[in-house]
Amino acid sequence: MSEAIKAKVLVVGGGPGGYVAAIRAGQLGLDTVLVEAGRLGGTCLIRGCIPSKALIDVAAEFDAMSKAVGGAHRGLSLGGTPTLDLAQTLRWKNGVVDKLNGGVTGLLKRAKVKVVAGWATFQDAKTCQVRTAGEPVTITAEHVILANGSLPVALPFLPFGGDVISSSEALDLDRLPHSLVVVGAGYIGLELGSAFRKLGSQVTVVEALDRILTLFDAELAAPVARWLEKAGVAAHLGARAKGLDTKKGRHALVVEGKDGEELRLAADKILVTVGRKPNTEGWGLEAMAVDLTGPFVKVDDRCATSMRDVWAIGDLVGEPMLEHKAAAQGEMVAEIIAGERRRFDPAAIAAVCFTQPEIVSAGLSPDEAKAAGMDPLVGLFPFSANGRARAMDVADDGGFTRVVARRDDHRILGLQAVGDHVSELSAEFALALEMGARLEDLAGTIHVHPTLSETVHEAALRALGHAIHI
Amino acid sequence: MAEFVFKLPDVGEGTAEAEIVAWHVAVGDRIEEDQPLVDVMTDKATVEMTTPVSGMVVSVHGEPGDMAAVGSALAVIAVEGAETADGVKAEKAAPQRPESTPVSTPPAPPPAAKPQASPAPVAAARPPAVARIAGAKPLASPAVRRRAHELGVALQFVPGTGPAGRIGPEDLDAFVASGTAHGQSQGQPRLARREGVEEIKVIGLRRKIAEKMQDAKRRIPHFAYVEEVDATELEALRAHLNATKREDQPKLTLLPFLIVALVRALPRFPQINARFDDDAGVVHRHAAVHAGIATQTPGGLIVPVVRHAEARDVWDLASEIARLAAATREGKAGADELKGSTITVTSLGPLGGVATTPVINHPEVAIIGPNKIIDRPVVRGGQIVVRKMMNLSSSFDHRVVDGYDAAAFIQVVKALLEHPATLFMDGA
């Protein structure tokens, strides 16, 4: 005999979309159940953003220490070469993940959300059966929030398994691969590839398009390409992975080069990061009479699906597949269910790439503004003219901050930066866009010296034609 | 402080009085030298009066629609003296200032102290909305966007007063308070009753028109006469002239041809090109043809005059009609150009209709109105053919024009228009 639960709100998926929706629903006094088959926290906390940033940070520190070998680095020197105990690094990283996972569990509890651990399969739009460790549980709810997230895309001729890994496995390798081939030069592949390079792996990148990081414009991606080259990461652009040739336990990735030539890239591990797809299979979506649009669940600006009182958020409903978008949608849907009048209309969703150096982008790039029929005013300020960047020794990697504005009324259309530590500029970028700032607003805000944020001020001044420090 | 009395100056044309059309200031307003004070109207010309001094409006005399005599006090303005810290100086200075300055010699501008330095700003008005660029999304912070959505307000309808037209919380409040939000977001049920009566004072040009029309209808026993004209040949000629004209020549409409026809016909009917001073019991028959051209302006009907139409060819007439119409619509026609017509033409152009019964422009005795030209089947030589037909509607003052004469006159005009060559032949 299975247990039956009736609730006001059922949230499926305990990632940053789902758990935020559940907490907010709980705060609003709605009787809420959350179903999660894995660990609370989802891709982001458990096998994505957070653990990768932990590994990237360790790699950066290791890289800095390596530079100090022989006393060549800003007067610092190490007597011997630094060593990496990857197992210990993983334990520390797992500790970080555990802490956040525990935090989410506590927050859900405080919001009086009932958490059911197991795999939910829908029978109809409002009823699902959860396969738990014990008795199956049937949950019926008035409102269903689908937050099933996304999965790494596999290549048919290079299926995941063994030494062909996705980003999830890359974060849990017990041994540092001597050689790593990354298939797909998007932000996930390059973040991890760069980190492994810093830790000591030989890294090669294979990308089918003719440049890296196509999510960002070429100007923003250029400093990253330069670092990869300097760091000895070979990037095969316009090249297609064809399959794996394994002889006596040694792998070679067969690649068709730009000019049709065949390349064989030796590799201990092959990291496939060619994108992510919405998780729409294996949990009874087809039984819910919910419309799709392309691979995604179709929603309106309130995240309502085609089925009454079924809502969908996060990676499941489309690009950008970003934690902060999912969380914002989750919060909104909970409030709509509680009777508030809301809609999802952000002015901008900033995106960050933790490569070397980092990239941040919010709003329109100059090319996007032109494509939208505008004649944008662009102001660019290089890190080479910023004191803090100099003091941190990050002034010479080609970093800059760029502002894009309308020429006629100076309203800001987009803000981008590339350079070490620029991810933290994302807050000012997003706020400026959400508040409808004009160039004069950024120019009229006193920015703290000495910080990287001064480059934002100067970029705005430059767009207005009177930058001070350049 | 001195008080300056603004008196209605003689605004020209020897008028003794003028009508107040609109006040640009209210009691208590601070005004600057040369700022518009009041609009007054005389004989169809509206004049904007500016203040020769800066100061505070103490009183205004007369409502829009009232008549004010030349020389009568229109407004009293407290002129600020040199208001230094204590203000005593200004008090002392006052008696030396002309107490009531004749309008023709405006006083010297008030000394040094700039009006900005003075206290008492006028009631805090909302800043004006800043125009947004067409097609650009409305700028507003997330909090404002959210509240607007909760209220069901579409932000593109909300005027923003911030930089680049940014909509602040206060703009949204003002929009909601104005009640505009309700009408546009909820819409009106399709068959709702409408309530309320709007009261429009008949003043200014509209009053002039009303008086003139009433006067014409009261004094003149009108009779109307409508005849049809085959304009096929005239239209062919007109099209040809327009197609072959020089760059510097105006486009020809029907009106110049009609006026040429009148000019040709009128010498045989001197009683029709006349002005009837019915108070004196005298008809003035004019040798010259001064053709009034009824012209629609934003403010209402005005009739500028083409002088000496008999001395102009069609091109000259077309230029003059175009110039007068433009000047009249822009309110720039001089008083001389708005009076003295001996006969009037009234054309509604493409709105010409089938027939009209025009009202005579008193003290004239006739008015001619061409109606719309349309392709109509007519019988010619036992065959039904399609011709460009136009009706000519006219009204005459039956006191001095007999029906027989009027009909004969229109027949002559008709013959001239149907055989356009005769328009340009002497002795025709």
Interface residues (C-beta under 8 A of the other chain):
Chain A: E340 R341 R342 R343 D345 P346 A347 R406 D408 D409 H410 R411 E434 M435 G436 R438 E440 D441
Chain B: R132 I133 A136 L139 A140 S141 P142 R145 R146 H149 E150 G152 G162 P163 A164 G165 R166
